[in-house]
Amino acid sequence: MTTAPLPRRPIGTSGLEASVLSLGSWHTFDRMDFADAVAMVRHALDAGVNLFDVGVYGMPGTPPVFTDVLWGSIMRAARVPRDAYLASVKLWIEAFDERGFGPQLENAFLRTGLDHADLVILGDLRREDVRLEDLVEDLASLTRAGLIRAWGVNNWSAPGVHALRRIAAERGVPGPQIAQLKYSLARRSIPDGAPFGELFAAGFSMQASDVLEGGILAGRVAPDREIGRDPGGIREAIVATVPGIRELAGALGTTPAQLAIAFTLTHPANATTLVGATRLEQVRQNIGAPDLLRRVGAEELRSLVEPFWADRDVVDPQGP
């Protein structure tokens, strides 16, 4: 069966359009043979993937991470023109100071070879000494300088996003366009809740992330690598749903991973689903998710996976 080219969806009101699947780079390319990674990225691009997450990841005291450096080399080796894709760069509020985000962005460009970021995503808000006004103004200055085109946030609360949008509107500068949120068969309370629903109704977008729960929802119940945090402490409950997910995937003639990714595409505000892959076959499976959605239908798919919703009434829908 021929897979249709990946459709694109708007990122808020920014004018940018992202493929419904985007490829992430957290501990991805540094676990691959270089030639295999080039072939995988080339296949993804040919299938219509146009958004890549290339954040600089790594914490003080931990081994250095080079996946973003490798990504830049991969894109050069694949001879991909810069105007053929969108690059999304992470910015960390922990390192925000009187110099703003400029030094972080400069470092990201040095490591990746980029000269601008189409999208920047602010990391989790864990500091109380940072004024939201300063964040908005600094991002506006980076936009005016042509270094970024649009920006969003990662795992912020709905009230926090509302505050950013209000400040930006009052000052006549661009506000956040998208929120990167955990969204999966298991974690639905925040993106499906009323607080974010108000934002989505106003044209705000989502990027679904952590959609396979570190591989657990794809059937790998004992991941051998670092995975994301566990809001609500529900990971054991998620593992318990895996046999049911396998059974449903089999009945639908698909794989657990493809089923999980297809579910995220049923959310009307989800501009793009961020997936990681370390094998070409994984990318091929991921790219088949929109076909599964077309075959089953969004309403039916959401009904079938309802039993796997593990954070219902456990996590506050307004977010952290």
Summary of the structure (lengths in Angstrom):
residues: 320
radius of gyration: 18.8
end to end distance: 42.3
largest distance: 56.1
contacts: 1067
relative contact order: 0.15
helix: 43%
strand: 15%
